Amino acid sequence: MDLSRPSVARMYDFLLGGTDNYQVDRDACDELLQMAPSTKELALVNRAFLVRAVRYLAAECGVRRFLDHGSGLPTRPNVHQVAQEIDPACKVVYIDNDPVVLAHGRMMLAEDPSTTAVLQADMRDTDGIFASAEVKWLLGDAQPVAALFVSVLHCIPDRDDPWALVSEVASRLPAGSYMVISQLASDDAELRAAITDFMARATNNNWGRVRSISEVNRFFEGLELVEGIEPVEVSRWNPDSDLAPRQRTQEWIEYGAVARVR
């Protein structure tokens, strides 16, 4: 674990008001906020989208299995807490390769290992993930699964083909499963390049890139959008309150939707 460089997970934790971060992460966030002042609100908006999507899938679609790719540091409410408010029998597997995330996640989940698990894996390793004991446990009864890729696909560079990754995961899920996808997006090419370059330098190239709206739309090809809601800036996806967090400016956004695997 290299604490001399910022971590995407710890930066996100700081933006959400968490305490599991270091000065190097806070300094990186300060610099990022200079380039994109709405970044803190963007993080809050994205977290609210995650909560709404999980609640919708559990309450309205009957989903009881969740596979969270690039889950990040535990932030209440977590996926299992939201889902288990609907049904305590909901099962969740969290996937991350950040050692700080894994340590905190396993400490938090130790209280109820019967319904939650944390898997140390690179989310690009689909073969390894689906061969793991944790995911076999999740998929064992062939119930529909919601695979979450919430604010993580921008961490995958184009050379690793994140579109193929999403398609491959969807193809391995049981019938009636769902995908929840959001990614940092902007149609301002100059801003995309500046933030992508900064994050690549700051994280020692543990980063992909900010993508255009049309590039993010490609993740939904072959999927059936729920409620007919097209990918949107995520505060507009099935909003449950006019008081939900909003960005003050939209130089970049979290853009995504929820879709059913056909």
C-alpha positions as CSV (number, residue, x, y, z in Angstrom):
1,M,0.0,0.0,0.0
2,D,1.6,3.3,-1.2
3,L,0.4,6.1,1.0
4,S,2.6,8.6,-0.8
5,R,0.1,8.7,-3.7
6,P,-3.7,9.5,-3.6
7,S,-6.2,6.7,-4.0
8,V,-9.4,7.1,-6.0
9,A,-11.3,5.3,-3.3
10,R,-9.9,7.5,-0.5
11,M,-10.4,10.7,-2.6
12,Y,-14.1,9.7,-3.0
13,D,-14.3,9.0,0.7
14,F,-13.1,12.5,1.4
15,L,-15.5,14.1,-1.0
16,L,-18.4,12.3,0.7
17,G,-17.3,13.6,4.1
18,G,-15.6,10.4,5.3
19,T,-12.6,10.0,7.5
20,D,-10.7,7.1,5.9
21,N,-8.4,9.3,3.8
22,Y,-5.0,10.9,4.2
23,Q,-3.5,14.3,3.5
24,V,-2.2,13.2,0.1
25,D,-5.8,12.4,-0.9
26,R,-7.2,15.7,0.5
27,D,-4.5,17.6,-1.4
28,A,-5.4,15.8,-4.6
29,C,-9.1,16.6,-4.1
30,D,-8.2,20.3,-3.5
31,E,-6.4,20.4,-6.9
32,L,-9.3,18.5,-8.6
33,L,-11.8,21.0,-7.2
34,Q,-9.8,23.8,-8.7
35,M,-10.4,22.2,-12.1
36,A,-14.0,21.1,-11.5
37,P,-15.6,23.0,-8.6
38,S,-18.8,20.8,-8.6
39,T,-16.8,17.6,-7.8
40,K,-18.0,17.3,-4.2
41,E,-21.6,17.6,-5.2
42,L,-21.0,15.2,-8.0
43,A,-19.8,12.6,-5.5
44,L,-22.9,13.1,-3.3
45,V,-25.2,12.9,-6.3
46,N,-23.6,9.7,-7.4
47,R,-23.9,8.1,-3.9
48,A,-27.6,9.0,-3.8
49,F,-28.1,7.4,-7.2
50,L,-26.5,4.2,-6.0
51,V,-28.9,4.1,-3.0
52,R,-31.9,4.8,-5.1
53,A,-31.0,2.2,-7.7
54,V,-30.4,-0.6,-5.1
55,R,-33.6,0.3,-3.3
56,Y,-35.6,0.3,-6.6
57,L,-34.1,-3.1,-7.7
58,A,-34.8,-4.7,-4.3
59,A,-38.3,-3.2,-3.7
60,E,-39.7,-3.0,-7.3
61,C,-37.9,-5.7,-9.2
62,G,-37.4,-8.4,-6.5
63,V,-33.6,-8.5,-6.8
64,R,-32.0,-10.2,-3.8
65,R,-28.4,-10.6,-5.1
66,F,-26.0,-7.8,-5.7
67,L,-22.4,-7.8,-7.1
68,D,-20.7,-4.5,-6.5
69,H,-17.6,-3.9,-8.7
70,G,-15.1,-1.4,-7.4
71,S,-17.2,-0.9,-4.2
72,G,-14.9,1.6,-2.5
73,L,-14.7,2.4,1.2
74,P,-17.7,1.6,3.3
75,T,-20.1,4.6,3.3
76,R,-23.4,4.4,5.1
77,P,-25.8,3.4,3.9
78,N,-23.9,0.6,2.1
79,V,-25.4,-1.6,-0.6
80,H,-26.2,-4.4,1.8
81,Q,-27.8,-2.1,4.3
82,V,-30.1,-0.5,1.6
83,A,-31.1,-3.9,0.2
84,Q,-31.6,-5.6,3.5
85,E,-34.0,-2.9,4.6
86,I,-36.3,-4.4,1.9
87,D,-35.4,-8.0,2.7
88,P,-32.8,-9.1,5.3
89,A,-32.0,-12.1,3.2
90,C,-30.4,-10.1,0.4
91,K,-26.9,-11.1,-0.4
92,V,-24.1,-8.8,-1.5
93,V,-20.5,-9.4,-2.7
94,Y,-18.2,-6.4,-2.8
95,I,-15.3,-6.4,-5.1
96,D,-12.2,-4.2,-4.8
97,N,-8.4,-4.4,-5.0
98,D,-7.6,-1.4,-2.7
99,P,-6.0,-2.8,0.5
100,V,-7.6,0.0,2.6
101,V,-11.0,-0.8,1.2
102,L,-10.6,-4.5,1.9
103,A,-9.4,-4.0,5.5
104,H,-12.3,-1.7,6.3
105,G,-14.9,-3.7,4.4
106,R,-14.0,-7.0,6.0
107,M,-14.0,-5.4,9.5
108,M,-17.5,-4.0,8.8
109,L,-18.9,-7.1,7.3
110,A,-17.5,-9.6,9.8
111,E,-20.6,-9.0,11.9
112,D,-22.8,-10.8,9.3
113,P,-20.8,-13.1,7.0
114,S,-24.0,-15.1,6.1
115,T,-25.3,-12.3,3.8
116,T,-22.2,-10.3,2.7
117,A,-18.7,-11.0,1.4
118,V,-15.7,-8.9,0.3
119,L,-13.6,-10.2,-2.6
120,Q,-10.1,-9.0,-3.3
121,A,-9.9,-8.8,-7.1
122,D,-9.3,-6.5,-10.0
123,M,-12.7,-5.8,-11.5
124,R,-11.3,-6.5,-15.0
125,D,-10.6,-10.1,-14.0
126,T,-14.0,-11.5,-14.9
127,D,-12.8,-15.1,-15.1
128,G,-11.3,-14.9,-11.7
129,I,-14.3,-13.1,-10.1
130,F,-16.8,-15.6,-11.4
131,A,-14.6,-18.6,-10.4
132,S,-14.3,-17.3,-6.8
133,A,-16.0,-19.0,-3.9
134,E,-17.7,-15.7,-3.0
135,V,-19.4,-15.2,-6.4
136,K,-20.3,-18.9,-6.7
137,W,-22.0,-18.5,-3.4
138,L,-23.9,-15.5,-4.7
139,L,-24.9,-17.1,-7.9
140,G,-25.6,-20.6,-6.5
141,D,-29.3,-20.5,-6.6
142,A,-29.5,-18.8,-10.1
143,Q,-31.6,-15.9,-8.8
144,P,-31.4,-12.6,-10.7
145,V,-28.3,-10.5,-9.8
146,A,-27.8,-6.8,-10.0
147,A,-24.2,-6.1,-11.2
148,L,-23.1,-2.6,-10.1
149,F,-20.5,-0.5,-12.0
150,V,-21.2,2.7,-10.2
151,S,-18.6,5.5,-10.8
152,V,-15.8,3.0,-11.5
153,L,-15.6,2.5,-15.3
154,H,-13.6,5.7,-15.7
155,C,-10.8,3.9,-13.8
156,I,-10.4,1.4,-16.7
157,P,-8.3,2.6,-19.6
158,D,-9.5,2.1,-23.2
159,R,-6.8,-0.5,-23.8
160,D,-8.6,-2.8,-21.3
161,D,-11.9,-2.3,-23.2
162,P,-14.4,-1.5,-20.4
163,W,-17.3,-1.9,-22.9
164,A,-16.4,-5.5,-23.4
165,L,-16.0,-6.0,-19.7
166,V,-19.6,-4.8,-19.1
167,S,-20.9,-7.0,-21.9
168,E,-19.0,-10.0,-20.6
169,V,-20.3,-9.6,-17.0
170,A,-23.9,-9.2,-18.3
171,S,-23.6,-12.4,-20.4
172,R,-22.6,-14.4,-17.3
173,L,-25.5,-13.3,-15.1
174,P,-28.7,-15.4,-14.6
175,A,-31.8,-14.6,-16.6
176,G,-33.7,-11.5,-15.4
177,S,-30.6,-9.8,-14.0
178,Y,-29.8,-6.1,-14.1
179,M,-26.9,-3.7,-14.6
180,V,-26.4,-0.4,-12.7
181,I,-23.9,1.8,-14.6
182,S,-22.6,5.3,-14.0
183,Q,-19.4,7.0,-15.2
184,L,-17.8,10.4,-15.1
185,A,-18.6,12.1,-18.4
186,S,-18.2,15.5,-20.1
187,D,-18.6,16.7,-23.7
188,D,-15.9,19.3,-23.0
189,A,-12.9,17.7,-24.6
190,E,-10.4,20.1,-22.9
191,L,-11.8,19.4,-19.5
192,R,-11.8,15.6,-20.2
193,A,-8.2,15.8,-21.1
194,A,-7.1,17.9,-18.2
195,I,-8.8,15.8,-15.5
196,T,-7.7,12.5,-17.1
197,D,-4.1,13.7,-17.2
198,F,-4.2,14.9,-13.6
199,M,-5.8,11.7,-12.3
200,A,-3.3,9.5,-14.2
201,R,-0.4,11.4,-12.8
202,A,-1.8,11.6,-9.3
203,T,-2.6,7.9,-9.1
204,N,0.5,6.5,-10.9
205,N,-1.7,5.6,-13.9
206,N,-4.3,3.7,-11.8
207,W,-6.9,5.5,-13.9
208,G,-8.7,5.3,-17.2
209,R,-10.3,8.5,-18.5
210,V,-13.3,10.8,-18.4
211,R,-15.5,9.9,-21.3
212,S,-18.0,11.7,-23.6
213,I,-21.7,11.2,-23.3
214,S,-21.9,9.1,-26.4
215,E,-19.1,6.8,-25.2
216,V,-20.9,6.2,-21.9
217,N,-24.1,5.4,-23.9
218,R,-22.3,2.5,-25.5
219,F,-22.3,0.6,-22.1
220,F,-26.0,0.2,-22.5
221,E,-26.0,-1.4,-25.9
222,G,-27.9,-4.7,-25.9
223,L,-29.5,-3.9,-22.5
224,E,-33.2,-3.0,-21.8
225,L,-33.5,0.3,-19.9
226,V,-35.8,0.0,-16.9
227,E,-38.9,2.3,-16.8
228,G,-37.8,3.5,-20.2
229,I,-35.4,6.0,-18.6
230,E,-32.5,6.8,-20.9
231,P,-29.0,7.3,-19.4
232,V,-29.1,10.7,-17.7
233,E,-27.1,12.9,-15.2
234,V,-27.8,10.5,-12.3
235,S,-29.6,13.0,-10.0
236,R,-32.4,12.8,-12.7
237,W,-32.7,9.0,-12.6
238,N,-35.9,8.1,-10.8
239,P,-35.6,11.0,-8.3
240,D,-37.4,10.5,-5.0
241,S,-37.2,14.0,-3.7
242,D,-36.8,17.6,-4.9
243,L,-34.4,18.0,-1.9
244,A,-31.9,15.5,-3.2
245,P,-28.3,16.9,-3.8
246,R,-27.7,18.7,-7.0
247,Q,-24.6,20.0,-8.7
248,R,-24.1,23.8,-8.7
249,T,-22.2,23.5,-12.1
250,Q,-22.0,20.7,-14.6
251,E,-18.6,20.9,-16.1
252,W,-18.6,17.1,-15.7
253,I,-21.3,14.8,-14.5
254,E,-22.0,11.3,-13.3
255,Y,-24.0,9.9,-16.2
256,G,-25.8,6.5,-16.1
257,A,-28.9,4.4,-15.8
258,V,-30.3,1.0,-14.7
259,A,-30.9,-1.7,-17.3
260,R,-32.2,-5.2,-17.5
261,V,-30.1,-8.0,-19.1
262,R,-32.1,-9.3,-22.1
